[in-house]
């Protein structure tokens, strides 16, 4: 069942996602060679305490950390570790959410570790721009699959693949609500986009094929072919004027 939000609820979600974006930007700014993914997780947890918000991921379905940190060929849900130090040339996906006023915020960004290859730079650019293409398609009166098709079309026209095993989702008083938002699909199908619908749109894009495998930890997903993967996500709300990016525009997100 799709749950539509009132203006007051959307305002609360906007405040929640602003905290998400601010903390995620600060964590991304600390990414550097020699920093461990556990260091980043501890920073995110401290910033949550200082902001007076609850981390959305820690304890969710047994997930042990505040952040998801996915490095290079890892697609999503990478578990932070003191044994995983970032190296010059890596890319790391940071997925993060909080709960504020009973509502969830959720966003992700993939950032470079120092100087990265031109191939990796292009992957990050295309993935971020595919998210923007999906957001631009989220207009009232259109269909849910128009978002999916916009992401897929942008990505595949540039020679990359979209992951199909993980999708975006509705968001509100639960982290994952209906409807699911795949990053692929035929335009003009699915539910009509109506004012008050809140969605987390999150392209996951691979340089190689779309297939993924789950590690023995039960969480971390990597590309089957070992190719690099990137992940960008923002939560939005459908308004009468079009898509509202919850939390506002933040550089890099």
Secondary structure, 3 states (H helix, E strand, C coil): CECCCCHHHHHHHHHHHHHHHHHHHHHHHCCCCCCEHHHHHHHHHHHHHHHCCEECCCCHHHCCCCCEEEECCEEECCECCCCCECCCCCEEEEEEEEEECCEEEEEEEEEECCCCCHHHHHHHHHHHHHHHHHHHCCCCCCEHHHHHHHHHHHHHCCCCEECCCCCEEECCCCCCEEEEECCCCCCCCCCECCCCCEEEECCEEECCCCCEEECCCCCCEEECCCCCEEECEEEEEEECCEEEECCCCCCCC
